Amino acid sequence: MGRGRAKAKQTKVARELKYFSPDTDLSALERELHTQTHSGDTADERSWEDDDDGQWPSGRR
């Protein structure tokens, strides 16, 4: 039964997240996006492209 206190805390945190809007540093965001787009392919992107052969893995259930 003792869920009331935990639920109240979750509600409080959710409310804070919903209504709190911190100041956004747009210049930092622009720098971050600029470095991501010009860094080339990442290892994750290359692995997805390599795996796109249209077949399922043999260990599929």
All heavy atoms as TSV, in Angstrom:
chain	resi	resn	atom	element	x	y	z
A	1	MET	N	N	0.789	-1.197	0.000
A	1	MET	CA	C	0.000	0.000	0.000
A	1	MET	C	C	0.839	1.273	0.000
A	1	MET	O	O	0.423	2.230	-0.574
A	1	MET	CB	C	-0.898	0.026	1.238
A	1	MET	CG	C	-2.052	-0.877	1.137
A	1	MET	SD	S	-3.422	-0.034	1.851
A	1	MET	CE	C	-4.613	-1.284	1.791
A	2	GLY	N	N	1.968	1.385	0.497
A	2	GLY	CA	C	2.699	2.626	0.699
A	2	GLY	C	C	3.168	3.306	-0.572
A	2	GLY	O	O	4.296	3.748	-0.645
A	3	ARG	N	N	2.319	3.401	-1.564
A	3	ARG	CA	C	2.708	4.013	-2.833
A	3	ARG	C	C	2.378	5.494	-2.888
A	3	ARG	O	O	2.833	6.203	-3.787
A	3	ARG	CB	C	1.983	3.274	-3.967
A	3	ARG	CG	C	2.262	3.823	-5.321
A	3	ARG	CD	C	2.277	2.782	-6.385
A	3	ARG	NE	N	2.021	3.320	-7.691
A	3	ARG	CZ	C	2.857	4.090	-8.372
A	3	ARG	NH1	N	4.006	4.414	-7.841
A	3	ARG	NH2	N	2.548	4.531	-9.551
A	4	GLY	N	N	1.663	6.020	-1.970
A	4	GLY	CA	C	1.236	7.420	-2.011
A	4	GLY	C	C	2.381	8.406	-2.052
A	4	GLY	O	O	2.370	9.359	-2.828
A	5	ARG	N	N	3.395	8.188	-1.235
A	5	ARG	CA	C	4.527	9.117	-1.177
A	5	ARG	C	C	5.332	9.062	-2.475
A	5	ARG	O	O	5.738	10.090	-3.005
A	5	ARG	CB	C	5.425	8.775	0.011
A	5	ARG	CG	C	6.497	9.803	0.240
A	5	ARG	CD	C	7.268	9.505	1.490
A	5	ARG	NE	N	6.393	9.585	2.644
A	5	ARG	CZ	C	6.690	9.089	3.837
A	5	ARG	NH1	N	7.829	8.460	4.022
A	5	ARG	NH2	N	5.859	9.201	4.851
A	6	ALA	N	N	5.546	7.853	-3.021
A	6	ALA	CA	C	6.293	7.714	-4.269
A	6	ALA	C	C	5.529	8.351	-5.429
A	6	ALA	O	O	6.115	9.028	-6.276
A	6	ALA	CB	C	6.563	6.246	-4.559
A	7	LYS	N	N	4.229	8.142	-5.461
A	7	LYS	CA	C	3.415	8.735	-6.533
A	7	LYS	C	C	3.409	10.251	-6.428
A	7	LYS	O	O	3.481	10.951	-7.447
A	7	LYS	CB	C	1.992	8.195	-6.467
A	7	LYS	CG	C	1.113	8.682	-7.612
A	7	LYS	CD	C	-0.159	7.894	-7.675
A	7	LYS	CE	C	-1.120	8.285	-8.729
A	7	LYS	NZ	N	-0.737	9.120	-9.788
A	8	ALA	N	N	3.357	10.771	-5.231
A	8	ALA	CA	C	3.386	12.224	-5.052
A	8	ALA	C	C	4.706	12.807	-5.550
A	8	ALA	O	O	4.733	13.865	-6.190
A	8	ALA	CB	C	3.174	12.571	-3.585
A	9	LYS	N	N	5.797	12.122	-5.281
A	9	LYS	CA	C	7.106	12.599	-5.748
A	9	LYS	C	C	7.177	12.548	-7.276
A	9	LYS	O	O	7.670	13.473	-7.911
A	9	LYS	CB	C	8.223	11.775	-5.146
A	9	LYS	CG	C	9.596	12.252	-5.574
A	9	LYS	CD	C	10.673	11.690	-4.717
A	9	LYS	CE	C	12.023	12.093	-5.227
A	9	LYS	NZ	N	12.528	13.294	-4.656
A	10	GLN	N	N	6.672	11.464	-7.865
A	10	GLN	CA	C	6.670	11.358	-9.326
A	10	GLN	C	C	5.829	12.476	-9.947
A	10	GLN	O	O	6.194	13.064	-10.956
A	10	GLN	CB	C	6.133	10.005	-9.765
A	10	GLN	CG	C	7.072	8.861	-9.490
A	10	GLN	CD	C	6.445	7.521	-9.816
A	10	GLN	OE1	O	5.253	7.415	-10.051
A	10	GLN	NE2	N	7.270	6.484	-9.809
A	11	THR	N	N	4.689	12.780	-9.337
A	11	THR	CA	C	3.827	13.844	-9.828
A	11	THR	C	C	4.530	15.189	-9.732
A	11	THR	O	O	4.486	15.996	-10.660
A	11	THR	CB	C	2.513	13.880	-9.027
A	11	THR	OG1	O	1.885	12.603	-9.129
A	11	THR	CG2	C	1.577	14.943	-9.540
A	12	LYS	N	N	5.237	15.408	-8.639
A	12	LYS	CA	C	5.967	16.659	-8.449
A	12	LYS	C	C	7.066	16.807	-9.503
A	12	LYS	O	O	7.214	17.865	-10.120
A	12	LYS	CB	C	6.584	16.693	-7.051
A	12	LYS	CG	C	7.393	17.931	-6.776
A	12	LYS	CD	C	8.031	17.867	-5.411
A	12	LYS	CE	C	8.951	19.051	-5.191
A	12	LYS	NZ	N	9.701	18.939	-3.959
A	13	VAL	N	N	7.821	15.745	-9.725
A	13	VAL	CA	C	8.900	15.785	-10.718
A	13	VAL	C	C	8.325	16.002	-12.111
A	13	VAL	O	O	8.839	16.805	-12.897
A	13	VAL	CB	C	9.749	14.498	-10.650
A	13	VAL	CG1	C	10.708	14.411	-11.817
A	13	VAL	CG2	C	10.499	14.427	-9.336
A	14	ALA	N	N	7.252	15.310	-12.448
A	14	ALA	CA	C	6.631	15.462	-13.763
A	14	ALA	C	C	6.135	16.886	-13.966
A	14	ALA	O	O	6.284	17.460	-15.050
A	14	ALA	CB	C	5.478	14.469	-13.919
A	15	ARG	N	N	5.556	17.465	-12.944
A	15	ARG	CA	C	5.055	18.836	-13.044
A	15	ARG	C	C	6.205	19.816	-13.252
A	15	ARG	O	O	6.123	20.740	-14.062
A	15	ARG	CB	C	4.265	19.189	-11.788
A	15	ARG	CG	C	3.513	20.499	-11.901
A	15	ARG	CD	C	2.601	20.743	-10.711
A	15	ARG	NE	N	1.510	19.786	-10.710
A	15	ARG	CZ	C	1.239	18.938	-9.705
A	15	ARG	NH1	N	1.976	18.936	-8.623
A	15	ARG	NH2	N	0.236	18.105	-9.783
A	16	GLU	N	N	7.317	19.606	-12.530
A	16	GLU	CA	C	8.484	20.478	-12.697
A	16	GLU	C	C	9.040	20.373	-14.114
A	16	GLU	O	O	9.402	21.384	-14.719
A	16	GLU	CB	C	9.565	20.122	-11.672
A	16	GLU	CG	C	9.218	20.536	-10.260
A	16	GLU	CD	C	10.232	20.036	-9.242
A	16	GLU	OE1	O	11.182	19.323	-9.626
A	16	GLU	OE2	O	10.074	20.360	-8.057
A	17	LEU	N	N	9.105	19.159	-14.642
A	17	LEU	CA	C	9.615	18.983	-15.998
A	17	LEU	C	C	8.688	19.619	-17.032
A	17	LEU	O	O	9.138	20.161	-18.034
A	17	LEU	CB	C	9.790	17.497	-16.308
A	17	LEU	CG	C	10.925	16.792	-15.572
A	17	LEU	CD1	C	10.868	15.301	-15.831
A	17	LEU	CD2	C	12.267	17.358	-15.985
A	18	LYS	N	N	7.409	19.548	-16.777
A	18	LYS	CA	C	6.442	20.083	-17.728
A	18	LYS	C	C	6.488	21.601	-17.799
A	18	LYS	O	O	6.425	22.184	-18.881
A	18	LYS	CB	C	5.038	19.627	-17.338
A	18	LYS	CG	C	3.953	20.109	-18.267
A	18	LYS	CD	C	2.597	19.576	-17.860
A	18	LYS	CE	C	1.510	20.045	-18.800
A	18	LYS	NZ	N	0.195	19.548	-18.406
A	19	TYR	N	N	6.616	22.255	-16.650
A	19	TYR	CA	C	6.494	23.707	-16.612
A	19	TYR	C	C	7.822	24.443	-16.534
A	19	TYR	O	O	7.860	25.653	-16.645
A	19	TYR	CB	C	5.605	24.124	-15.446
A	19	TYR	CG	C	4.183	23.658	-15.635
A	19	TYR	CD1	C	3.641	22.691	-14.813
A	19	TYR	CD2	C	3.398	24.168	-16.663
A	19	TYR	CE1	C	2.341	22.250	-14.997
A	19	TYR	CE2	C	2.098	23.736	-16.852
A	19	TYR	CZ	C	1.578	22.783	-16.014
A	19	TYR	OH	O	0.294	22.352	-16.210
A	20	PHE	N	N	8.929	23.749	-16.354
A	20	PHE	CA	C	10.233	24.394	-16.278
A	20	PHE	C	C	10.836	24.471	-17.669
A	20	PHE	O	O	10.984	23.460	-18.349
A	20	PHE	CB	C	11.167	23.614	-15.347
A	20	PHE	CG	C	12.560	24.178	-15.298
A	20	PHE	CD1	C	12.806	25.397	-14.690
A	20	PHE	CD2	C	13.616	23.498	-15.855
A	20	PHE	CE1	C	14.081	25.924	-14.639
A	20	PHE	CE2	C	14.897	24.019	-15.812
A	20	PHE	CZ	C	15.130	25.231	-15.209
A	21	SER	N	N	11.139	25.659	-18.131
A	21	SER	CA	C	11.766	25.810	-19.439
A	21	SER	C	C	13.066	26.603	-19.266
A	21	SER	O	O	13.039	27.825	-19.171
A	21	SER	CB	C	10.826	26.504	-20.415
A	21	SER	OG	O	10.463	27.765	-19.921
A	22	PRO	N	N	14.178	25.915	-19.210
A	22	PRO	CA	C	15.448	26.618	-19.023
A	22	PRO	C	C	15.814	27.434	-20.269
A	22	PRO	O	O	15.325	27.164	-21.373
A	22	PRO	CB	C	16.451	25.483	-18.814
A	22	PRO	CG	C	15.849	24.326	-19.521
A	22	PRO	CD	C	14.363	24.488	-19.368
A	23	ASP	N	N	16.655	28.428	-20.078
A	23	ASP	CA	C	17.129	29.222	-21.210
A	23	ASP	C	C	17.985	28.334	-22.103
A	23	ASP	O	O	18.866	27.623	-21.640
A	23	ASP	CB	C	17.949	30.412	-20.727
A	23	ASP	CG	C	17.107	31.411	-19.953
A	23	ASP	OD1	O	15.890	31.476	-20.210
A	23	ASP	OD2	O	17.668	32.112	-19.097
A	24	THR	N	N	17.707	28.383	-23.387
A	24	THR	CA	C	18.427	27.557	-24.344
A	24	THR	C	C	19.571	28.360	-24.942
A	24	THR	O	O	19.371	29.482	-25.411
A	24	THR	CB	C	17.489	27.099	-25.467
A	24	THR	OG1	O	16.389	26.415	-24.880
A	24	THR	CG2	C	18.191	26.169	-26.430
A	25	ASP	N	N	20.762	27.776	-24.925
A	25	ASP	CA	C	21.927	28.403	-25.526
A	25	ASP	C	C	21.953	27.999	-26.999
A	25	ASP	O	O	22.473	26.947	-27.367
A	25	ASP	CB	C	23.196	27.957	-24.807
A	25	ASP	CG	C	24.425	28.682	-25.299
A	25	ASP	OD1	O	24.291	29.581	-26.156
A	25	ASP	OD2	O	25.525	28.355	-24.830
A	26	LEU	N	N	21.361	28.824	-27.830
A	26	LEU	CA	C	21.206	28.486	-29.241
A	26	LEU	C	C	22.543	28.442	-29.967
A	26	LEU	O	O	22.723	27.641	-30.891
A	26	LEU	CB	C	20.262	29.476	-29.913
A	26	LEU	CG	C	18.830	29.471	-29.387
A	26	LEU	CD1	C	17.996	30.545	-30.070
A	26	LEU	CD2	C	18.194	28.109	-29.579
A	27	SER	N	N	23.490	29.250	-29.567
A	27	SER	CA	C	24.796	29.222	-30.238
A	27	SER	C	C	25.520	27.910	-29.941
A	27	SER	O	O	26.168	27.337	-30.826
A	27	SER	CB	C	25.655	30.415	-29.814
A	27	SER	OG	O	25.865	30.411	-28.424
A	28	ALA	N	N	25.396	27.386	-28.717
A	28	ALA	CA	C	26.002	26.095	-28.393
A	28	ALA	C	C	25.317	24.970	-29.169
A	28	ALA	O	O	25.978	24.052	-29.658
A	28	ALA	CB	C	25.914	25.822	-26.894
A	29	LEU	N	N	24.006	25.057	-29.312
A	29	LEU	CA	C	23.265	24.062	-30.084
A	29	LEU	C	C	23.685	24.100	-31.551
A	29	LEU	O	O	23.893	23.059	-32.170
A	29	LEU	CB	C	21.764	24.316	-29.960
A	29	LEU	CG	C	20.849	23.407	-30.758
A	29	LEU	CD1	C	21.010	21.963	-30.321
A	29	LEU	CD2	C	19.412	23.850	-30.621
A	30	GLU	N	N	23.849	25.297	-32.089
A	30	GLU	CA	C	24.276	25.427	-33.480
A	30	GLU	C	C	25.668	24.827	-33.678
A	30	GLU	O	O	25.916	24.119	-34.657
A	30	GLU	CB	C	24.276	26.895	-33.877
A	30	GLU	CG	C	24.639	27.142	-35.311
A	30	GLU	CD	C	24.612	28.619	-35.670
A	30	GLU	OE1	O	24.502	29.456	-34.747
A	30	GLU	OE2	O	24.714	28.914	-36.857
A	31	ARG	N	N	26.585	25.087	-32.740
A	31	ARG	CA	C	27.933	24.516	-32.835
A	31	ARG	C	C	27.879	22.993	-32.780
A	31	ARG	O	O	28.558	22.300	-33.546
A	31	ARG	CB	C	28.820	25.031	-31.703
A	31	ARG	CG	C	29.301	26.449	-31.892
A	31	ARG	CD	C	30.382	26.799	-30.893
A	31	ARG	NE	N	29.992	26.560	-29.513
A	31	ARG	CZ	C	29.400	27.442	-28.712
A	31	ARG	NH1	N	29.128	28.645	-29.162
A	31	ARG	NH2	N	29.095	27.130	-27.475
A	32	GLU	N	N	27.062	22.458	-31.881
A	32	GLU	CA	C	26.955	21.000	-31.744
A	32	GLU	C	C	26.389	20.368	-33.015
A	32	GLU	O	O	26.906	19.364	-33.499
A	32	GLU	CB	C	26.072	20.654	-30.551
A	32	GLU	CG	C	25.945	19.176	-30.309
A	32	GLU	CD	C	25.081	18.857	-29.105
A	32	GLU	OE1	O	24.817	19.764	-28.297
A	32	GLU	OE2	O	24.669	17.696	-28.979
A	33	LEU	N	N	25.352	20.961	-33.568
A	33	LEU	CA	C	24.764	20.422	-34.789
A	33	LEU	C	C	25.722	20.558	-35.964
A	33	LEU	O	O	25.786	19.687	-36.825
A	33	LEU	CB	C	23.446	21.128	-35.093
A	33	LEU	CG	C	22.305	20.837	-34.118
A	33	LEU	CD1	C	21.103	21.703	-34.448
A	33	LEU	CD2	C	21.946	19.374	-34.133
A	34	HIS	N	N	26.464	21.633	-36.002
A	34	HIS	CA	C	27.419	21.850	-37.081
A	34	HIS	C	C	28.530	20.801	-37.048
A	34	HIS	O	O	28.909	20.264	-38.077
A	34	HIS	CB	C	28.015	23.254	-36.983
A	34	HIS	CG	C	28.959	23.568	-38.089
A	34	HIS	ND1	N	28.531	23.802	-39.369
A	34	HIS	CD2	C	30.303	23.669	-38.112
A	34	HIS	CE1	C	29.585	24.035	-40.128
A	34	HIS	NE2	N	30.675	23.967	-39.397
A	35	THR	N	N	29.017	20.459	-35.879
A	35	THR	CA	C	30.085	19.460	-35.781
A	35	THR	C	C	29.556	18.071	-36.089
A	35	THR	O	O	30.276	17.252	-36.652
A	35	THR	CB	C	30.740	19.451	-34.390
A	35	THR	OG1	O	29.735	19.219	-33.401
A	35	THR	CG2	C	31.439	20.759	-34.113
A	36	GLN	N	N	28.306	17.779	-35.777
A	36	GLN	CA	C	27.740	16.463	-36.067
A	36	GLN	C	C	27.533	16.266	-37.555
A	36	GLN	O	O	27.780	15.186	-38.076
A	36	GLN	CB	C	26.408	16.275	-35.339
A	36	GLN	CG	C	26.553	16.064	-33.861
A	36	GLN	CD	C	25.204	15.906	-33.187
A	36	GLN	OE1	O	24.157	16.028	-33.810
A	36	GLN	NE2	N	25.226	15.636	-31.900
A	37	THR	N	N	27.101	17.279	-38.268
A	37	THR	CA	C	26.816	17.112	-39.681
A	37	THR	C	C	28.087	17.053	-40.506
A	37	THR	O	O	28.110	16.444	-41.567
A	37	THR	CB	C	25.926	18.248	-40.212
A	37	THR	OG1	O	26.563	19.494	-39.947
A	37	THR	CG2	C	24.557	18.208	-39.570
A	38	HIS	N	N	29.159	17.654	-40.039
A	38	HIS	CA	C	30.396	17.683	-40.805
A	38	HIS	C	C	31.421	16.672	-40.325
A	38	HIS	O	O	32.534	16.652	-40.817
A	38	HIS	CB	C	31.002	19.087	-40.778
A	38	HIS	CG	C	30.150	20.078	-41.489
A	38	HIS	ND1	N	29.953	20.053	-42.847
A	38	HIS	CD2	C	29.410	21.111	-41.028
A	38	HIS	CE1	C	29.141	21.039	-43.191
A	38	HIS	NE2	N	28.797	21.690	-42.111
A	39	SER	N	N	31.047	15.804	-39.401
A	39	SER	CA	C	32.011	14.837	-38.897
A	39	SER	C	C	32.064	13.581	-39.767
A	39	SER	O	O	32.886	12.722	-39.551
A	39	SER	CB	C	31.678	14.452	-37.454
A	39	SER	OG	O	30.439	13.789	-37.417
A	40	GLY	N	N	31.166	13.443	-40.743
A	40	GLY	CA	C	31.150	12.266	-41.611
A	40	GLY	C	C	30.337	11.151	-40.997
A	40	GLY	O	O	29.610	11.338	-40.031
A	41	ASP	N	N	30.457	9.962	-41.587
A	41	ASP	CA	C	29.724	8.809	-41.091
A	41	ASP	C	C	30.303	8.350	-39.763
A	41	ASP	O	O	31.509	8.313	-39.587
A	41	ASP	CB	C	29.808	7.641	-42.071
A	41	ASP	CG	C	28.973	7.873	-43.310
A	41	ASP	OD1	O	28.091	8.744	-43.250
A	41	ASP	OD2	O	29.210	7.188	-44.319
A	42	THR	N	N	29.414	7.986	-38.860
A	42	THR	CA	C	29.865	7.401	-37.607
A	42	THR	C	C	29.898	5.892	-37.763
A	42	THR	O	O	29.382	5.342	-38.736
A	42	THR	CB	C	28.909	7.778	-36.458
A	42	THR	OG1	O	27.632	7.243	-36.742
A	42	THR	CG2	C	28.822	9.287	-36.269
A	43	ALA	N	N	30.478	5.208	-36.817
A	43	ALA	CA	C	30.571	3.751	-36.886
A	43	ALA	C	C	29.180	3.120	-36.882
A	43	ALA	O	O	28.936	2.125	-37.564
A	43	ALA	CB	C	31.390	3.226	-35.713
A	44	ASP	N	N	28.247	3.706	-36.133
A	44	ASP	CA	C	26.893	3.157	-36.086
A	44	ASP	C	C	26.211	3.255	-37.446
A	44	ASP	O	O	25.537	2.335	-37.885
A	44	ASP	CB	C	26.051	3.892	-35.044
A	44	ASP	CG	C	26.488	3.575	-33.633
A	44	ASP	OD1	O	27.081	2.501	-33.438
A	44	ASP	OD2	O	26.229	4.395	-32.738
A	45	GLU	N	N	26.367	4.385	-38.119
A	45	GLU	CA	C	25.731	4.539	-39.420
A	45	GLU	C	C	26.319	3.565	-40.433
A	45	GLU	O	O	25.603	2.986	-41.231
A	45	GLU	CB	C	25.902	5.975	-39.910
A	45	GLU	CG	C	25.098	6.989	-39.113
A	45	GLU	CD	C	25.421	8.412	-39.515
A	45	GLU	OE1	O	26.373	8.619	-40.288
A	45	GLU	OE2	O	24.719	9.313	-39.042
A	46	ARG	N	N	27.627	3.365	-40.404
A	46	ARG	CA	C	28.250	2.444	-41.339
A	46	ARG	C	C	27.809	1.015	-41.076
A	46	ARG	O	O	27.582	0.252	-42.004
A	46	ARG	CB	C	29.775	2.554	-41.253
A	46	ARG	CG	C	30.297	3.816	-41.926
A	46	ARG	CD	C	31.792	3.767	-42.038
A	46	ARG	NE	N	32.444	3.670	-40.756
A	46	ARG	CZ	C	32.842	4.689	-40.022
A	46	ARG	NH1	N	32.639	5.906	-40.442
A	46	ARG	NH2	N	33.442	4.501	-38.870
A	47	SER	N	N	27.664	0.636	-39.798
A	47	SER	CA	C	27.259	-0.735	-39.495
A	47	SER	C	C	25.834	-1.001	-39.976
A	47	SER	O	O	25.527	-2.089	-40.435
A	47	SER	CB	C	27.397	-1.029	-38.006
A	47	SER	OG	O	26.457	-0.288	-37.262
A	48	TRP	N	N	24.939	-0.002	-39.900
A	48	TRP	CA	C	23.579	-0.187	-40.400
A	48	TRP	C	C	23.586	-0.331	-41.909
A	48	TRP	O	O	22.863	-1.122	-42.484
A	48	TRP	CB	C	22.684	0.989	-40.005
A	48	TRP	CG	C	22.176	0.893	-38.614
A	48	TRP	CD1	C	22.629	1.586	-37.538
A	48	TRP	CD2	C	21.140	0.038	-38.126
A	48	TRP	NE1	N	21.937	1.223	-36.419
A	48	TRP	CE2	C	21.015	0.278	-36.751
A	48	TRP	CE3	C	20.307	-0.888	-38.725
A	48	TRP	CZ2	C	20.083	-0.396	-35.973
A	48	TRP	CZ3	C	19.380	-1.545	-37.935
A	48	TRP	CH2	C	19.287	-1.290	-36.572
A	49	GLU	N	N	24.419	0.446	-42.583
A	49	GLU	CA	C	24.477	0.346	-44.029
A	49	GLU	C	C	25.042	-1.005	-44.460
A	49	GLU	O	O	24.599	-1.596	-45.432
A	49	GLU	CB	C	25.330	1.477	-44.591
A	49	GLU	CG	C	24.675	2.838	-44.447
A	49	GLU	CD	C	25.604	3.975	-44.814
A	49	GLU	OE1	O	26.759	3.692	-45.192
A	49	GLU	OE2	O	25.187	5.131	-44.711
A	50	ASP	N	N	26.033	-1.507	-43.739
A	50	ASP	CA	C	26.638	-2.792	-44.073
A	50	ASP	C	C	25.673	-3.945	-43.853
A	50	ASP	O	O	25.720	-4.941	-44.564
A	50	ASP	CB	C	27.905	-3.026	-43.246
A	50	ASP	CG	C	28.998	-2.018	-43.597
A	50	ASP	OD1	O	28.911	-1.398	-44.675
A	50	ASP	OD2	O	29.914	-1.858	-42.777
A	51	ASP	N	N	24.789	-3.819	-42.868
A	51	ASP	CA	C	23.882	-4.901	-42.519
A	51	ASP	C	C	22.627	-4.921	-43.385
A	51	ASP	O	O	21.789	-5.795	-43.251
A	51	ASP	CB	C	23.457	-4.793	-41.047
A	51	ASP	CG	C	24.603	-5.091	-40.110
A	51	ASP	OD1	O	25.600	-5.681	-40.569
A	51	ASP	OD2	O	24.509	-4.742	-38.927
A	52	ASP	N	N	22.479	-4.006	-44.293
A	52	ASP	CA	C	21.255	-3.905	-45.083
A	52	ASP	C	C	21.312	-4.826	-46.300
A	52	ASP	O	O	21.309	-4.392	-47.435
A	52	ASP	CB	C	21.033	-2.460	-45.511
A	52	ASP	CG	C	19.652	-2.248	-46.079
A	52	ASP	OD1	O	18.751	-3.040	-45.747
A	52	ASP	OD2	O	19.471	-1.299	-46.848
A	53	ASP	N	N	21.348	-6.122	-46.044
A	53	ASP	CA	C	21.383	-7.085	-47.149
A	53	ASP	C	C	20.033	-7.754	-47.357
A	53	ASP	O	O	19.908	-8.640	-48.191
A	53	ASP	CB	C	22.486	-8.122	-46.930
A	53	ASP	CG	C	22.296	-8.901	-45.632
A	53	ASP	OD1	O	21.328	-8.624	-44.914
A	53	ASP	OD2	O	23.133	-9.768	-45.353
A	54	GLY	N	N	19.014	-7.377	-46.571
A	54	GLY	CA	C	17.684	-7.887	-46.775
A	54	GLY	C	C	17.435	-9.264	-46.179
A	54	GLY	O	O	16.402	-9.867	-46.410
A	55	GLN	N	N	18.351	-9.785	-45.408
A	55	GLN	CA	C	18.160	-11.101	-44.813
A	55	GLN	C	C	18.113	-10.999	-43.299
A	55	GLN	O	O	18.743	-10.123	-42.717
A	55	GLN	CB	C	19.312	-12.040	-45.209
A	55	GLN	CG	C	19.360	-12.305	-46.687
A	55	GLN	CD	C	20.498	-13.246	-47.043
A	55	GLN	OE1	O	21.188	-13.742	-46.165
A	55	GLN	NE2	N	20.681	-13.481	-48.319
A	56	TRP	N	N	17.353	-11.876	-42.686
A	56	TRP	CA	C	17.268	-11.914	-41.236
A	56	TRP	C	C	18.463	-12.663	-40.671
A	56	TRP	O	O	19.010	-13.546	-41.325
A	56	TRP	CB	C	15.992	-12.643	-40.804
A	56	TRP	CG	C	14.760	-11.882	-41.120
A	56	TRP	CD1	C	13.977	-12.005	-42.223
A	56	TRP	CD2	C	14.180	-10.841	-40.335
A	56	TRP	NE1	N	12.938	-11.114	-42.195
A	56	TRP	CE2	C	13.031	-10.397	-41.035
A	56	TRP	CE3	C	14.492	-10.257	-39.127
A	56	TRP	CZ2	C	12.232	-9.388	-40.543
A	56	TRP	CZ3	C	13.687	-9.243	-38.654
A	56	TRP	CH2	C	12.588	-8.822	-39.346
A	57	PRO	N	N	18.871	-12.346	-39.451
A	57	PRO	CA	C	19.938	-13.117	-38.817
A	57	PRO	C	C	19.517	-14.568	-38.632
A	57	PRO	O	O	18.342	-14.887	-38.489
A	57	PRO	CB	C	20.122	-12.448	-37.463
A	57	PRO	CG	C	19.392	-11.154	-37.532
A	57	PRO	CD	C	18.400	-11.243	-38.631
A	58	SER	N	N	20.481	-15.465	-38.646
A	58	SER	CA	C	20.164	-16.880	-38.544
A	58	SER	C	C	19.645	-17.271	-37.172
A	58	SER	O	O	18.966	-18.273	-37.025
A	58	SER	CB	C	21.412	-17.715	-38.874
A	58	SER	OG	O	22.445	-17.403	-37.959
A	59	GLY	N	N	19.923	-16.502	-36.141
A	59	GLY	CA	C	19.482	-16.833	-34.782
A	59	GLY	C	C	18.099	-16.328	-34.445
A	59	GLY	O	O	17.712	-16.260	-33.293
A	60	ARG	N	N	17.296	-15.973	-35.442
A	60	ARG	CA	C	15.963	-15.435	-35.212
A	60	ARG	C	C	15.019	-16.506	-34.680
A	60	ARG	O	O	15.013	-17.626	-35.145
A	60	ARG	CB	C	15.420	-14.892	-36.524
A	60	ARG	CG	C	14.120	-14.170	-36.354
A	60	ARG	CD	C	13.684	-13.581	-37.652
A	60	ARG	NE	N	12.246	-13.640	-37.653
A	60	ARG	CZ	C	11.495	-13.843	-38.703
A	60	ARG	NH1	N	12.051	-13.988	-39.861
A	60	ARG	NH2	N	10.194	-13.883	-38.592
A	61	ARG	N	N	14.204	-16.125	-33.710
A	61	ARG	CA	C	13.251	-17.076	-33.135
A	61	ARG	C	C	11.917	-16.977	-33.783
A	61	ARG	O	O	11.438	-16.029	-34.192
A	61	ARG	CB	C	13.069	-16.831	-31.635
A	61	ARG	CG	C	14.306	-17.153	-30.888
A	61	ARG	CD	C	14.042	-16.985	-29.424
A	61	ARG	NE	N	15.288	-17.145	-28.724
A	61	ARG	CZ	C	15.398	-17.295	-27.451
A	61	ARG	NH1	N	14.354	-17.297	-26.701
A	61	ARG	NH2	N	16.547	-17.423	-26.878
